[in-house]
Amino acid sequence: MIRKFILVLFLAGCSGGNATTSVEKNVEEQVSMAATPFTADQIREGCPTGRSDTYRLETMGEEPILRHTTFTNSTAESAEFRTIVKTEDGVSIGEPQTTSATWEELRKHAEYPAKATKIIEEEIVTPAGSFASKHYIVAGTTEDGTAQETHAWFAAELPGPPVLFQTRVEGTVVFSMELILHEKPQ
């Protein structure tokens, strides 16, 4: 992806004006991404130190698990967050993990190819509440060529991860991640 972006910049710089070559158009089409639901600044503002979200993750054929993430240190440049994974009856799975990322890195998690993405504004209901959202539907295929879609609902009032995320293979949900609890900083 970065190579394609650099190639676009290189080709644009070498074109000697506003003329666009067919190679440039082809590269631009390949790297064209749909608008993300939030800017890096909006995610930073929406994820202050102390924000906590709990998701139920369900993978077809496996027991659901809960993933609880708390922003432990949000700065102007980046975020540090701690994630704890448990079974639904509260048994810890592995050790808590602390991760850090820039706000731009977090924004890029919601980048999808423009040509494969449809965005619909709609209301979504999760155990954490009802939210006005942008529903991203991204068409694709699995490695063996089977039809696959990614569905991600981003709540306007909760900049950051989607409140509901699903992977569907031939219409069947094979993975889902649903917000069940959102806690604002104390």
Secondary structure, 3 states (H helix, E strand, C coil): CHHHHHHHHHHHHHCCCCCCCHHHHHHHHHHCECCCCCCHHHHHHHCCCCCEEEEEEEECCCCCEEEEEEEEEECCCEEEEEEEEEECCCCECCCCEEEEEEHHHHHHCCCCEHHHEEEEEEEEEECCEEEEEEEEEEEEECCCCCEEEEEEEEECCCCCCCCEEEEEECCEEEEEEEEEEEECCC
